């Protein structure tokens, strides 16, 4: 979701969400650049 007009306190302008289809587990990451997506996906897969 984004970019949002107003940045968060941490400088994020996007909200990245991942949903596990089987368990319905949801994780949301606040990111400032789209280039952060691959790293956040790797973090999600390690959960």
C-alpha positions in Angstrom: 0.0 0.0 0.0 1.4 3.4 -0.7 3.1 5.7 -1.3 1.4 7.6 1.5 1.4 11.4 1.5 2.7 11.6 5.0 5.8 9.7 6.2 5.7 7.8 9.5 7.9 8.8 12.4 10.4 6.3 11.1 10.3 7.6 7.5 8.1 4.9 6.0 5.8 5.7 3.1 4.7 2.1 2.3 3.1 -0.8 4.1 4.0 -4.2 2.9 1.8 -7.1 3.9 2.3 -10.9 3.6 -0.4 -13.5 4.3 0.3 -17.2 4.7 -2.6 -18.8 2.8 -2.6 -22.0 4.9 -2.5 -20.5 8.4 -3.8 -17.0 7.6 -0.9 -15.5 9.5 -0.4 -11.9 8.5 2.8 -9.8 8.8 3.0 -6.1 8.0 6.2 -4.2 7.4 6.6 -0.4 7.1 9.2 0.5 4.5 10.5 3.7 3.0 11.6 2.4 -0.4 10.2 -0.3 -2.7 13.7 -1.7 -3.0 13.3 -3.0 0.6 10.7 -5.6 -0.6 13.1 -8.5 -1.4 14.8 -8.3 2.0 11.5 -8.1 3.9 10.2 -11.1 1.9 13.3 -13.1 3.0 12.6 -12.1 6.6 9.0 -13.3 6.2 10.0 -16.6 4.8 12.3 -17.2 7.8 9.4 -16.9 10.3 
